[in-house]
Amino acid sequence: MEKMEKGRTVVLSNGMQLPAVGYGTYKAAGEEAVSAAFDAGYRYFDTAAFYENEEAVGRALRRHPREEWQVATKIWKTELGYDKAWASFEGSLRRLGLDQVDVLLIHWPKASPDDPDWQRLDRETWRAMEEMRQQGLARTIGVSNFLPHHLESLLVTANEPPAIDQIEFHPGYLQEETVEWCRDHGILVQAWSPLGRQRLSGHPLLAELGEKYGVSPARICLRFALELGVMPLPKSSDPGRMAENLELFSFSLSPADVERLRGMEETGWSGEHPDRERVIL
Ligand SMILES: NC(=O)c1ccc[n+]([C@@H]2O[C@H](COP(=O)([O-])OP(=O)(O)OC[C@H]3O[C@@H](n4cnc5c(N)ncnc54)[C@H](OP(=O)(O)O)[C@@H]3O)[C@@H](O)[C@H]2O)c1
């Protein structure tokens, strides 16, 4: 893969290499958008059963040789449990038109904040996912929106730890406790909504740093994720912005500016939290 050869990669605990930046397909996508993202240079594509776009994503990617791209999908929170996880994943494979995905994640740790059975359901889902990996149907397995206590619960019965945790991460909402926990346990953090879904647009600090480095505020957000060892998954439907969001290797942020971004007040949060009802902001 061209992007990988340039050394712009991250390596998972299981040795698998991923590009340092992936393409988020939620509400993007459209076969046309995924094709445009491929043409722009993306080689890692994040989808989910919940996004209802796996067919389009699969169609766009299958036009290119299989070894040139990676795809991740997810098991939705109402499909947790051993049998339901298998059924969900078989549906994803069918819709994607593949016999193997590169990454499979549990989308959220709980069906609802007050589900008393979430620990058992997560563990059973994980047992199914370990089998999927052993059978070569998913090369890597991981989770999404898991906080340290969800991860600790999973590890009680897991035979292998998750290789990835995909969480909301952007300036103004860093979830540093989870990022640190993952770093200590060799788990790659992926950033969903790495741009704060435009809720950060016009923030004075991002504007100031954009001016200083001669780049857009969006590129400041994405470079910031890279500085902290986090793999961002920006979504764009616009080919120009898709390309812009990959241009992250011609500049770097000074440690002092990274600290300023880390110290930014809480802002741009989606309102979604695995243990609480959604907050409409
Ligand atoms: N695991 C989970 O629970 C979860 C939850 C949410 C999202 N995700 C994943 O994370 C991906 C990204 O998150 P997201 O889609 O919520 O938000 P995001 O990537 O933070 O933001 C996307 C928004 O930013 C705009 N944008 C993109 N590039 C830009 C640029 N260079 N300058 C200005 N605006 C720009 C896009 O508009 P245009 O399209 O017009 O460019 C779109 O409105 C999703 O697609 C999905 O794959 C996962």
The ligand as an ORCA input file, in Angstrom:
! r2SCAN-3c Opt
* xyz 0 1
  N     -17.636      4.107     16.964
  C     -18.570      5.020     17.049
  O     -19.437      4.984     17.929
  C     -18.581      6.147     16.067
  C     -19.434      7.240     16.257
  C     -19.390      8.267     15.323
  C     -18.519      8.196     14.245
  N     -17.710      7.094     14.066
  C     -16.766      6.977     12.934
  O     -15.919      8.127     12.896
  C     -16.020      8.750     11.625
  C     -15.800     10.238     11.709
  O     -16.655     10.851     12.636
  P     -17.821     11.871     12.230
  O     -18.248     11.558     10.857
  O     -18.822     11.839     13.314
  O     -17.162     13.298     12.363
  P     -15.850     14.088     11.878
  O     -15.023     13.284     10.956
  O     -15.248     14.663     13.104
  O     -16.527     15.302     11.111
  C     -17.176     15.159      9.890
  C     -17.693     16.548      9.506
  O     -16.574     17.434      9.288
  C     -16.646     17.966      7.967
  N     -15.267     18.050      7.456
  C     -14.472     17.034      7.052
  N     -13.261     17.471      6.690
  C     -13.271     18.818      6.860
  C     -12.311     19.843      6.662
  N     -11.092     19.567      6.216
  N     -12.668     21.132      6.928
  C     -13.913     21.406      7.381
  N     -14.874     20.490      7.606
  C     -14.553     19.187      7.346
  C     -17.512     17.029      7.170
  O     -18.198     17.719      6.160
  P     -18.031     17.328      4.594
  O     -18.458     15.894      4.482
  O     -18.919     18.278      3.894
  O     -16.561     17.536      4.269
  C     -18.507     16.525      8.229
  O     -19.564     17.450      8.400
  C     -17.432      8.356     11.174
  O     -17.629      8.563      9.788
  C     -17.466      6.910     11.585
  O     -16.743      6.100     10.677
  C     -17.746      6.072     14.969
*
